[in-house]
């Protein structure tokens, strides 16, 4: 391999290296600051899994690229749901995050939400949704990659705000009226986790089969999106394409699992500014001209260009 090829290969791997190093810096800082080796293991493990998964995605042949992402999803999803949730008996659901904040309990759930859903997206956008969500981990194995006609109307997306509000009200009801207080490492926390995940998985699979869209839950019902759509607006890491070299074939838009009109961003000379982007890298893979790539710079997202179902067409 000549020097130019080596430089090109390292340039390709800049994103997984940045993610890997960012998580390990955080892991070492929290470990040294608190003296708890769990922080070193937790964030080191997650950073390694995501970095390795994205690295695999980049280096593997086109037909095998999704293997890298699913590898990361399985490593992180099973760890968070299986180890942190079931074995360590922590409520990793949104309600658990609210309960632990009210009680001042700095649990794994709080760390997870702060890093993956509040502070992390400022750097890496909604990468959690594409690479680490345990609900999406299962959904991405379903046969429906996306609804080919596009996304439903914006009114459907209001359901996730309703879901978020219901979760918050439920926590406030239990906290102030029923006087419930979370007990760390208890079966009650496991019950909350089981109930929440049961609802998530049942509703997610129902929506996927009803709408023929694996990511329907993410688009219409997931309450975590309410947080992520705010913080990911400021993400440094976004997809960008070369307008001059775009053939306008539309392959990127047709393949996007979140129904983002990627080509429209490219033709407008913008990065993909949609807060719906889960950074799955699918668009970069299917582009026949290879003009799409991840870039790391500052701009403000929120300009939504979504491909929606024509109301005059019956799907």
Order of alpha helices (4+ residues) and beta strands (2+ residues): alpha-alpha-alpha-alpha-alpha-alpha-alpha-alpha-alpha-alpha-alpha-alpha-alpha-beta-alpha-alpha-alpha-beta
